[in-house]
Amino acid sequence: MTILPQKQFSERDICTKYITPALERAGWDIATQIRKEFALTNGRVLVRGQLHKIAWQRAKYLLQDSVQEHLGQIA
């Protein structure tokens, strides 16, 4: 396997090749504790009763200790 400089990888490649394996090595269970591409907003925000449209906000990874508890995110 040829190792390329990280500049030549896409963002998805870097997540797959580096971040996900590092989270697994740190003890996170990919199937139950990590959610990828998690939507933080749906493109709408209410500010003082007025609806504003914004770009969708997504976290690359959402780390959860259990189903109800959100521990952190990697944006």
PDB file of N, CA, C and O in Angstrom:
ATOM      1  N   MET A   1       0.841  -1.179   0.000  1.00  0.00           N
ATOM      2  CA  MET A   1       0.000   0.000   0.000  1.00  0.00           C
ATOM      3  C   MET A   1       0.887   1.243   0.000  1.00  0.00           C
ATOM      4  O   MET A   1       1.822   1.351   0.794  1.00  0.00           O
ATOM      5  N   THR A   2       0.588   2.166  -0.886  1.00  0.00           N
ATOM      6  CA  THR A   2       1.320   3.423  -0.973  1.00  0.00           C
ATOM      7  C   THR A   2       0.705   4.425  -0.010  1.00  0.00           C
ATOM      8  O   THR A   2      -0.512   4.610   0.016  1.00  0.00           O
ATOM      9  N   ILE A   3       1.553   5.067   0.778  1.00  0.00           N
ATOM     10  CA  ILE A   3       1.073   6.092   1.711  1.00  0.00           C
ATOM     11  C   ILE A   3       1.201   7.447   1.026  1.00  0.00           C
ATOM     12  O   ILE A   3       2.300   7.853   0.648  1.00  0.00           O
ATOM     13  N   LEU A   4       0.088   8.141   0.867  1.00  0.00           N
ATOM     14  CA  LEU A   4       0.057   9.452   0.233  1.00  0.00           C
ATOM     15  C   LEU A   4       0.020  10.540   1.287  1.00  0.00           C
ATOM     16  O   LEU A   4      -0.465  10.309   2.394  1.00  0.00           O
ATOM     17  N   PRO A   5       0.523  11.722   0.964  1.00  0.00           N
ATOM     18  CA  PRO A   5       0.375  12.832   1.908  1.00  0.00           C
ATOM     19  C   PRO A   5      -1.104  13.106   2.163  1.00  0.00           C
ATOM     20  O   PRO A   5      -1.934  12.923   1.273  1.00  0.00           O
ATOM     21  N   GLN A   6      -1.431  13.541   3.375  1.00  0.00           N
ATOM     22  CA  GLN A   6      -2.827  13.765   3.731  1.00  0.00           C
ATOM     23  C   GLN A   6      -3.494  14.813   2.865  1.00  0.00           C
ATOM     24  O   GLN A   6      -4.721  14.814   2.768  1.00  0.00           O
ATOM     25  N   LYS A   7      -2.755  15.699   2.234  1.00  0.00           N
ATOM     26  CA  LYS A   7      -3.340  16.725   1.367  1.00  0.00           C
ATOM     27  C   LYS A   7      -4.082  16.090   0.194  1.00  0.00           C
ATOM     28  O   LYS A   7      -5.009  16.694  -0.347  1.00  0.00           O
ATOM     29  N   GLN A   8      -3.688  14.879  -0.206  1.00  0.00           N
ATOM     30  CA  GLN A   8      -4.302  14.229  -1.353  1.00  0.00           C
ATOM     31  C   GLN A   8      -5.548  13.422  -0.975  1.00  0.00           C
ATOM     32  O   GLN A   8      -6.237  12.911  -1.858  1.00  0.00           O
ATOM     33  N   PHE A   9      -5.841  13.302   0.304  1.00  0.00           N
ATOM     34  CA  PHE A   9      -7.029  12.567   0.752  1.00  0.00           C
ATOM     35  C   PHE A   9      -8.226  13.504   0.814  1.00  0.00           C
ATOM     36  O   PHE A   9      -8.082  14.696   1.088  1.00  0.00           O
ATOM     37  N   SER A  10      -9.401  12.958   0.558  1.00  0.00           N
ATOM     38  CA  SER A  10     -10.618  13.733   0.775  1.00  0.00           C
ATOM     39  C   SER A  10     -10.914  13.727   2.275  1.00  0.00           C
ATOM     40  O   SER A  10     -10.303  12.980   3.039  1.00  0.00           O
ATOM     41  N   GLU A  11     -11.850  14.563   2.676  1.00  0.00           N
ATOM     42  CA  GLU A  11     -12.238  14.612   4.085  1.00  0.00           C
ATOM     43  C   GLU A  11     -12.765  13.256   4.540  1.00  0.00           C
ATOM     44  O   GLU A  11     -12.448  12.807   5.641  1.00  0.00           O
ATOM     45  N   ARG A  12     -13.561  12.606   3.707  1.00  0.00           N
ATOM     46  CA  ARG A  12     -14.115  11.281   4.027  1.00  0.00           C
ATOM     47  C   ARG A  12     -12.999  10.254   4.166  1.00  0.00           C
ATOM     48  O   ARG A  12     -13.056   9.403   5.053  1.00  0.00           O
ATOM     49  N   ASP A  13     -11.965  10.318   3.291  1.00  0.00           N
ATOM     50  CA  ASP A  13     -10.831   9.393   3.381  1.00  0.00           C
ATOM     51  C   ASP A  13     -10.113   9.541   4.715  1.00  0.00           C
ATOM     52  O   ASP A  13      -9.758   8.546   5.346  1.00  0.00           O
ATOM     53  N   ILE A  14      -9.900  10.781   5.143  1.00  0.00           N
ATOM     54  CA  ILE A  14      -9.209  11.024   6.412  1.00  0.00           C
ATOM     55  C   ILE A  14     -10.023  10.467   7.574  1.00  0.00           C
ATOM     56  O   ILE A  14      -9.462   9.863   8.489  1.00  0.00           O
ATOM     57  N   CYS A  15     -11.346  10.664   7.547  1.00  0.00           N
ATOM     58  CA  CYS A  15     -12.199  10.115   8.605  1.00  0.00           C
ATOM     59  C   CYS A  15     -12.086   8.594   8.642  1.00  0.00           C
ATOM     60  O   CYS A  15     -11.936   8.005   9.713  1.00  0.00           O
ATOM     61  N   THR A  16     -12.158   7.963   7.483  1.00  0.00           N
ATOM     62  CA  THR A  16     -12.145   6.503   7.398  1.00  0.00           C
ATOM     63  C   THR A  16     -10.781   5.915   7.762  1.00  0.00           C
ATOM     64  O   THR A  16     -10.714   4.905   8.462  1.00  0.00           O
ATOM     65  N   LYS A  17      -9.717   6.522   7.304  1.00  0.00           N
ATOM     66  CA  LYS A  17      -8.376   5.968   7.494  1.00  0.00           C
ATOM     67  C   LYS A  17      -7.742   6.326   8.834  1.00  0.00           C
ATOM     68  O   LYS A  17      -6.929   5.559   9.350  1.00  0.00           O
ATOM     69  N   TYR A  18      -8.098   7.481   9.412  1.00  0.00           N
ATOM     70  CA  TYR A  18      -7.419   7.939  10.612  1.00  0.00           C
ATOM     71  C   TYR A  18      -8.328   8.096  11.831  1.00  0.00           C
ATOM     72  O   TYR A  18      -8.027   7.556  12.895  1.00  0.00           O
ATOM     73  N   ILE A  19      -9.432   8.825  11.690  1.00  0.00           N
ATOM     74  CA  ILE A  19     -10.237   9.168  12.860  1.00  0.00           C
ATOM     75  C   ILE A  19     -11.004   7.957  13.399  1.00  0.00           C
ATOM     76  O   ILE A  19     -10.954   7.682  14.597  1.00  0.00           O
ATOM     77  N   THR A  20     -11.709   7.236  12.533  1.00  0.00           N
ATOM     78  CA  THR A  20     -12.483   6.074  12.999  1.00  0.00           C
ATOM     79  C   THR A  20     -11.593   5.029  13.661  1.00  0.00           C
ATOM     80  O   THR A  20     -11.940   4.567  14.748  1.00  0.00           O
ATOM     81  N   PRO A  21     -10.463   4.627  13.072  1.00  0.00           N
ATOM     82  CA  PRO A  21      -9.593   3.666  13.755  1.00  0.00           C
ATOM     83  C   PRO A  21      -9.058   4.183  15.097  1.00  0.00           C
ATOM     84  O   PRO A  21      -8.909   3.410  16.044  1.00  0.00           O
ATOM     85  N   ALA A  22      -8.770   5.488  15.180  1.00  0.00           N
ATOM     86  CA  ALA A  22      -8.285   6.052  16.445  1.00  0.00           C
ATOM     87  C   ALA A  22      -9.367   5.985  17.517  1.00  0.00           C
ATOM     88  O   ALA A  22      -9.070   5.703  18.678  1.00  0.00           O
ATOM     89  N   LEU A  23     -10.627   6.243  17.139  1.00  0.00           N
ATOM     90  CA  LEU A  23     -11.724   6.137  18.106  1.00  0.00           C
ATOM     91  C   LEU A  23     -11.902   4.700  18.561  1.00  0.00           C
ATOM     92  O   LEU A  23     -12.164   4.455  19.738  1.00  0.00           O
ATOM     93  N   GLU A  24     -11.765   3.740  17.644  1.00  0.00           N
ATOM     94  CA  GLU A  24     -11.864   2.325  18.011  1.00  0.00           C
ATOM     95  C   GLU A  24     -10.741   1.923  18.961  1.00  0.00           C
ATOM     96  O   GLU A  24     -10.974   1.210  19.937  1.00  0.00           O
ATOM     97  N   ARG A  25      -9.519   2.381  18.676  1.00  0.00           N
ATOM     98  CA  ARG A  25      -8.384   2.066  19.562  1.00  0.00           C
ATOM     99  C   ARG A  25      -8.576   2.676  20.946  1.00  0.00           C
ATOM    100  O   ARG A  25      -8.093   2.129  21.938  1.00  0.00           O
ATOM    101  N   ALA A  26      -9.279   3.803  21.020  1.00  0.00           N
ATOM    102  CA  ALA A  26      -9.530   4.466  22.296  1.00  0.00           C
ATOM    103  C   ALA A  26     -10.647   3.784  23.090  1.00  0.00           C
ATOM    104  O   ALA A  26     -10.934   4.176  24.221  1.00  0.00           O
ATOM    105  N   GLY A  27     -11.282   2.755  22.492  1.00  0.00           N
ATOM    106  CA  GLY A  27     -12.290   2.002  23.226  1.00  0.00           C
ATOM    107  C   GLY A  27     -13.727   2.295  22.863  1.00  0.00           C
ATOM    108  O   GLY A  27     -14.634   1.735  23.478  1.00  0.00           O
ATOM    109  N   TRP A  28     -13.970   3.155  21.884  1.00  0.00           N
ATOM    110  CA  TRP A  28     -15.337   3.466  21.468  1.00  0.00           C
ATOM    111  C   TRP A  28     -15.862   2.356  20.575  1.00  0.00           C
ATOM    112  O   TRP A  28     -15.144   1.862  19.706  1.00  0.00           O
ATOM    113  N   ASP A  29     -17.115   1.963  20.786  1.00  0.00           N
ATOM    114  CA  ASP A  29     -17.763   0.946  19.961  1.00  0.00           C
ATOM    115  C   ASP A  29     -18.441   1.630  18.778  1.00  0.00           C
ATOM    116  O   ASP A  29     -19.366   2.422  18.956  1.00  0.00           O
ATOM    117  N   ILE A  30     -17.978   1.321  17.584  1.00  0.00           N
ATOM    118  CA  ILE A  30     -18.486   1.973  16.373  1.00  0.00           C
ATOM    119  C   ILE A  30     -19.984   1.730  16.200  1.00  0.00           C
ATOM    120  O   ILE A  30     -20.708   2.632  15.777  1.00  0.00           O
ATOM    121  N   ALA A  31     -20.454   0.533  16.518  1.00  0.00           N
ATOM    122  CA  ALA A  31     -21.855   0.180  16.279  1.00  0.00           C
ATOM    123  C   ALA A  31     -22.825   0.866  17.237  1.00  0.00           C
ATOM    124  O   ALA A  31     -23.940   1.201  16.838  1.00  0.00           O
ATOM    125  N   THR A  32     -22.427   1.083  18.488  1.00  0.00           N
ATOM    126  CA  THR A  32     -23.383   1.586  19.479  1.00  0.00           C
ATOM    127  C   THR A  32     -23.057   2.961  20.063  1.00  0.00           C
ATOM    128  O   THR A  32     -23.949   3.621  20.596  1.00  0.00           O
ATOM    129  N   GLN A  33     -21.811   3.405  19.975  1.00  0.00           N
ATOM    130  CA  GLN A  33     -21.434   4.644  20.650  1.00  0.00           C
ATOM    131  C   GLN A  33     -21.054   5.786  19.716  1.00  0.00           C
ATOM    132  O   GLN A  33     -20.877   6.915  20.173  1.00  0.00           O
ATOM    133  N   ILE A  34     -20.925   5.524  18.439  1.00  0.00           N
ATOM    134  CA  ILE A  34     -20.492   6.560  17.504  1.00  0.00           C
ATOM    135  C   ILE A  34     -21.513   6.699  16.390  1.00  0.00           C
ATOM    136  O   ILE A  34     -21.905   5.720  15.756  1.00  0.00           O
ATOM    137  N   ARG A  35     -21.933   7.929  16.164  1.00  0.00           N
ATOM    138  CA  ARG A  35     -22.829   8.229  15.035  1.00  0.00           C
ATOM    139  C   ARG A  35     -22.083   9.170  14.115  1.00  0.00           C
ATOM    140  O   ARG A  35     -21.565  10.197  14.555  1.00  0.00           O
ATOM    141  N   LYS A  36     -22.026   8.824  12.833  1.00  0.00           N
ATOM    142  CA  LYS A  36     -21.319   9.640  11.849  1.00  0.00           C
ATOM    143  C   LYS A  36     -22.295  10.547  11.120  1.00  0.00           C
ATOM    144  O   LYS A  36     -23.456  10.195  10.912  1.00  0.00           O
ATOM    145  N   GLU A  37     -21.801  11.731  10.731  1.00  0.00           N
ATOM    146  CA  GLU A  37     -22.589  12.710   9.976  1.00  0.00           C
ATOM    147  C   GLU A  37     -23.929  12.999  10.657  1.00  0.00           C
ATOM    148  O   GLU A  37     -24.988  12.882  10.039  1.00  0.00           O
ATOM    149  N   PHE A  38     -23.870  13.373  11.919  1.00  0.00           N
ATOM    150  CA  PHE A  38     -25.053  13.624  12.730  1.00  0.00           C
ATOM    151  C   PHE A  38     -25.549  15.050  12.505  1.00  0.00           C
ATOM    152  O   PHE A  38     -24.776  16.002  12.617  1.00  0.00           O
ATOM    153  N   ALA A  39     -26.832  15.201  12.190  1.00  0.00           N
ATOM    154  CA  ALA A  39     -27.411  16.528  11.946  1.00  0.00           C
ATOM    155  C   ALA A  39     -27.628  17.257  13.267  1.00  0.00           C
ATOM    156  O   ALA A  39     -28.325  16.757  14.149  1.00  0.00           O
ATOM    157  N   LEU A  40     -27.033  18.435  13.401  1.00  0.00           N
ATOM    158  CA  LEU A  40     -27.207  19.255  14.602  1.00  0.00           C
ATOM    159  C   LEU A  40     -28.375  20.222  14.442  1.00  0.00           C
ATOM    160  O   LEU A  40     -29.073  20.519  15.412  1.00  0.00           O
ATOM    161  N   THR A  41     -28.592  20.714  13.218  1.00  0.00           N
ATOM    162  CA  THR A  41     -29.732  21.584  12.926  1.00  0.00           C
ATOM    163  C   THR A  41     -30.369  21.103  11.633  1.00  0.00           C
ATOM    164  O   THR A  41     -29.737  20.400  10.845  1.00  0.00           O
ATOM    165  N   ASN A  42     -31.612  21.482  11.419  1.00  0.00           N
ATOM    166  CA  ASN A  42     -32.309  21.079  10.200  1.00  0.00           C
ATOM    167  C   ASN A  42     -32.420  22.224   9.202  1.00  0.00           C
ATOM    168  O   ASN A  42     -33.250  22.184   8.293  1.00  0.00           O
ATOM    169  N   GLY A  43     -31.589  23.239   9.372  1.00  0.00           N
ATOM    170  CA  GLY A  43     -31.612  24.361   8.442  1.00  0.00           C
ATOM    171  C   GLY A  43     -32.560  25.477   8.841  1.00  0.00           C
ATOM    172  O   GLY A  43     -32.683  26.472   8.127  1.00  0.00           O
ATOM    173  N   ARG A  44     -33.246  25.318  10.001  1.00  0.00           N
ATOM    174  CA  ARG A  44     -34.164  26.355  10.478  1.00  0.00           C
ATOM    175  C   ARG A  44     -33.862  26.648  11.939  1.00  0.00           C
ATOM    176  O   ARG A  44     -33.627  25.734  12.729  1.00  0.00           O
ATOM    177  N   VAL A  45     -33.868  27.916  12.287  1.00  0.00           N
ATOM    178  CA  VAL A  45     -33.633  28.329  13.662  1.00  0.00           C
ATOM    179  C   VAL A  45     -34.637  29.423  14.005  1.00  0.00           C
ATOM    180  O   VAL A  45     -34.859  30.345  13.220  1.00  0.00           O
ATOM    181  N   LEU A  46     -35.240  29.312  15.184  1.00  0.00           N
ATOM    182  CA  LEU A  46     -36.147  30.365  15.657  1.00  0.00           C
ATOM    183  C   LEU A  46     -35.351  31.342  16.518  1.00  0.00           C
ATOM    184  O   LEU A  46     -34.716  30.948  17.496  1.00  0.00           O
ATOM    185  N   VAL A  47     -35.393  32.618  16.144  1.00  0.00           N
ATOM    186  CA  VAL A  47     -34.731  33.672  16.910  1.00  0.00           C
ATOM    187  C   VAL A  47     -35.796  34.693  17.267  1.00  0.00           C
ATOM    188  O   VAL A  47     -36.354  35.356  16.392  1.00  0.00           O
ATOM    189  N   ARG A  48     -36.076  34.818  18.565  1.00  0.00           N
ATOM    190  CA  ARG A  48     -37.094  35.746  19.063  1.00  0.00           C
ATOM    191  C   ARG A  48     -38.414  35.582  18.312  1.00  0.00           C
ATOM    192  O   ARG A  48     -39.065  36.566  17.962  1.00  0.00           O
ATOM    193  N   GLY A  49     -38.798  34.338  18.070  1.00  0.00           N
ATOM    194  CA  GLY A  49     -40.074  34.043  17.439  1.00  0.00           C
ATOM    195  C   GLY A  49     -40.076  34.126  15.928  1.00  0.00           C
ATOM    196  O   GLY A  49     -41.094  33.841  15.297  1.00  0.00           O
ATOM    197  N   GLN A  50     -38.960  34.508  15.333  1.00  0.00           N
ATOM    198  CA  GLN A  50     -38.893  34.613  13.872  1.00  0.00           C
ATOM    199  C   GLN A  50     -38.056  33.468  13.319  1.00  0.00           C
ATOM    200  O   GLN A  50     -36.982  33.161  13.836  1.00  0.00           O
ATOM    201  N   LEU A  51     -38.561  32.844  12.264  1.00  0.00           N
ATOM    202  CA  LEU A  51     -37.882  31.728  11.624  1.00  0.00           C
ATOM    203  C   LEU A  51     -36.782  32.241  10.704  1.00  0.00           C
ATOM    204  O   LEU A  51     -37.017  33.105   9.860  1.00  0.00           O
ATOM    205  N   HIS A  52     -35.580  31.700  10.877  1.00  0.00           N
ATOM    206  CA  HIS A  52     -34.448  32.035  10.016  1.00  0.00           C
ATOM    207  C   HIS A  52     -33.936  30.751   9.392  1.00  0.00           C
ATOM    208  O   HIS A  52     -33.837  29.720  10.057  1.00  0.00           O
ATOM    209  N   LYS A  53     -33.612  30.824   8.117  1.00  0.00           N
ATOM    210  CA  LYS A  53     -33.028  29.669   7.450  1.00  0.00           C
ATOM    211  C   LYS A  53     -31.509  29.802   7.487  1.00  0.00           C
ATOM    212  O   LYS A  53     -30.950  30.858   7.188  1.00  0.00           O
ATOM    213  N   ILE A  54     -30.864  28.715   7.858  1.00  0.00           N
ATOM    214  CA  ILE A  54     -29.405  28.670   7.888  1.00  0.00           C
ATOM    215  C   ILE A  54     -28.960  27.399   7.175  1.00  0.00           C
ATOM    216  O   ILE A  54     -29.775  26.534   6.856  1.00  0.00           O
ATOM    217  N   ALA A  55     -27.686  27.300   6.936  1.00  0.00           N
ATOM    218  CA  ALA A  55     -27.155  26.073   6.343  1.00  0.00           C
ATOM    219  C   ALA A  55     -27.260  24.949   7.372  1.00  0.00           C
ATOM    220  O   ALA A  55     -27.123  25.177   8.574  1.00  0.00           O
ATOM    221  N   TRP A  56     -27.505  23.739   6.884  1.00  0.00           N
ATOM    222  CA  TRP A  56     -27.539  22.577   7.777  1.00  0.00           C
ATOM    223  C   TRP A  56     -26.207  22.488   8.498  1.00  0.00           C
ATOM    224  O   TRP A  56     -25.151  22.665   7.889  1.00  0.00           O
ATOM    225  N   GLN A  57     -26.254  22.219   9.771  1.00  0.00           N
ATOM    226  CA  GLN A  57     -25.051  22.027  10.569  1.00  0.00           C
ATOM    227  C   GLN A  57     -24.938  20.546  10.898  1.00  0.00           C
ATOM    228  O   GLN A  57     -25.891  19.943  11.391  1.00  0.00           O
ATOM    229  N   ARG A  58     -23.783  19.960  10.630  1.00  0.00           N
ATOM    230  CA  ARG A  58     -23.582  18.533  10.875  1.00  0.00           C
ATOM    231  C   ARG A  58     -22.278  18.319  11.633  1.00  0.00           C
ATOM    232  O   ARG A  58     -21.293  19.025  11.416  1.00  0.00           O
ATOM    233  N   ALA A  59     -22.289  17.344  12.515  1.00  0.00           N
ATOM    234  CA  ALA A  59     -21.066  16.903  13.185  1.00  0.00           C
ATOM    235  C   ALA A  59     -20.556  15.677  12.445  1.00  0.00           C
ATOM    236  O   ALA A  59     -21.338  14.796  12.089  1.00  0.00           O
ATOM    237  N   LYS A  60     -19.260  15.614  12.211  1.00  0.00           N
ATOM    238  CA  LYS A  60     -18.690  14.435  11.541  1.00  0.00           C
ATOM    239  C   LYS A  60     -18.899  13.185  12.392  1.00  0.00           C
ATOM    240  O   LYS A  60     -19.209  12.115  11.867  1.00  0.00           O
ATOM    241  N   TYR A  61     -18.729  13.321  13.695  1.00  0.00           N
ATOM    242  CA  TYR A  61     -18.910  12.206  14.625  1.00  0.00           C
ATOM    243  C   TYR A  61     -19.653  12.711  15.855  1.00  0.00           C
ATOM    244  O   TYR A  61     -19.406  13.822  16.324  1.00  0.00           O
ATOM    245  N   LEU A  62     -20.552  11.901  16.371  1.00  0.00           N
ATOM    246  CA  LEU A  62     -21.208  12.164  17.647  1.00  0.00           C
ATOM    247  C   LEU A  62     -20.853  10.989  18.548  1.00  0.00           C
ATOM    248  O   LEU A  62     -21.135   9.839  18.212  1.00  0.00           O
ATOM    249  N   LEU A  63     -20.235  11.275  19.690  1.00  0.00           N
ATOM    250  CA  LEU A  63     -19.820  10.229  20.622  1.00  0.00           C
ATOM    251  C   LEU A  63     -20.833  10.138  21.750  1.00  0.00           C
ATOM    252  O   LEU A  63     -21.160  11.140  22.386  1.00  0.00           O
ATOM    253  N   GLN A  64     -21.331   8.925  21.995  1.00  0.00           N
ATOM    254  CA  GLN A  64     -22.342   8.711  23.027  1.00  0.00           C
ATOM    255  C   GLN A  64     -21.916   7.591  23.948  1.00  0.00           C
ATOM    256  O   GLN A  64     -21.497   6.526  23.496  1.00  0.00           O
ATOM    257  N   ASP A  65     -22.027   7.837  25.259  1.00  0.00           N
ATOM    258  CA  ASP A  65     -21.745   6.798  26.241  1.00  0.00           C
ATOM    259  C   ASP A  65     -22.908   5.815  26.295  1.00  0.00           C
ATOM    260  O   ASP A  65     -22.700   4.614  26.463  1.00  0.00           O
ATOM    261  N   SER A  66     -24.134   6.321  26.153  1.00  0.00           N
ATOM    262  CA  SER A  66     -25.332   5.496  26.088  1.00  0.00           C
ATOM    263  C   SER A  66     -26.285   6.162  25.117  1.00  0.00           C
ATOM    264  O   SER A  66     -25.959   7.213  24.565  1.00  0.00           O
ATOM    265  N   VAL A  67     -27.446   5.586  24.894  1.00  0.00           N
ATOM    266  CA  VAL A  67     -28.382   6.132  23.923  1.00  0.00           C
ATOM    267  C   VAL A  67     -28.844   7.523  24.330  1.00  0.00           C
ATOM    268  O   VAL A  67     -29.033   8.371  23.458  1.00  0.00           O
ATOM    269  N   GLN A  68     -29.033   7.793  25.625  1.00  0.00           N
ATOM    270  CA  GLN A  68     -29.554   9.075  26.073  1.00  0.00           C
ATOM    271  C   GLN A  68     -28.474  10.127  26.318  1.00  0.00           C
ATOM    272  O   GLN A  68     -28.790  11.316  26.330  1.00  0.00           O
ATOM    273  N   GLU A  69     -27.235   9.744  26.512  1.00  0.00           N
ATOM    274  CA  GLU A  69     -26.220  10.688  26.951  1.00  0.00           C
ATOM    275  C   GLU A  69     -25.268  11.070  25.810  1.00  0.00           C
ATOM    276  O   GLU A  69     -24.573  10.215  25.260  1.00  0.00           O
ATOM    277  N   HIS A  70     -25.243  12.342  25.466  1.00  0.00           N
ATOM    278  CA  HIS A  70     -24.372  12.874  24.405  1.00  0.00           C
ATOM    279  C   HIS A  70     -23.116  13.400  25.065  1.00  0.00           C
ATOM    280  O   HIS A  70     -23.178  14.340  25.858  1.00  0.00           O
ATOM    281  N   LEU A  71     -21.968  12.803  24.747  1.00  0.00           N
ATOM    282  CA  LEU A  71     -20.719  13.195  25.395  1.00  0.00           C
ATOM    283  C   LEU A  71     -19.937  14.256  24.642  1.00  0.00           C
ATOM    284  O   LEU A  71     -19.311  15.114  25.264  1.00  0.00           O
ATOM    285  N   GLY A  72     -19.961  14.216  23.332  1.00  0.00           N
ATOM    286  CA  GLY A  72     -19.172  15.193  22.590  1.00  0.00           C
ATOM    287  C   GLY A  72     -19.347  15.001  21.108  1.00  0.00           C
ATOM    288  O   GLY A  72     -19.984  14.052  20.650  1.00  0.00           O
ATOM    289  N   GLN A  73     -18.770  15.919  20.372  1.00  0.00           N
ATOM    290  CA  GLN A  73     -18.875  15.839  18.925  1.00  0.00           C
ATOM    291  C   GLN A  73     -17.575  16.279  18.296  1.00  0.00           C
ATOM    292  O   GLN A  73     -16.816  17.062  18.867  1.00  0.00           O
ATOM    293  N   ILE A  74     -17.339  15.767  17.122  1.00  0.00           N
ATOM    294  CA  ILE A  74     -16.197  16.181  16.330  1.00  0.00           C
ATOM    295  C   ILE A  74     -16.760  16.822  15.086  1.00  0.00           C
ATOM    296  O   ILE A  74     -17.324  16.133  14.235  1.00  0.00           O
ATOM    297  N   ALA A  75     -16.619  18.124  14.965  1.00  0.00           N
ATOM    298  CA  ALA A  75     -17.214  18.836  13.816  1.00  0.00           C
ATOM    299  C   ALA A  75     -16.259  18.887  12.656  1.00  0.00           C
ATOM    300  O   ALA A  75     -16.589  19.445  11.609  1.00  0.00           O
TER     301      ALA A  75
END
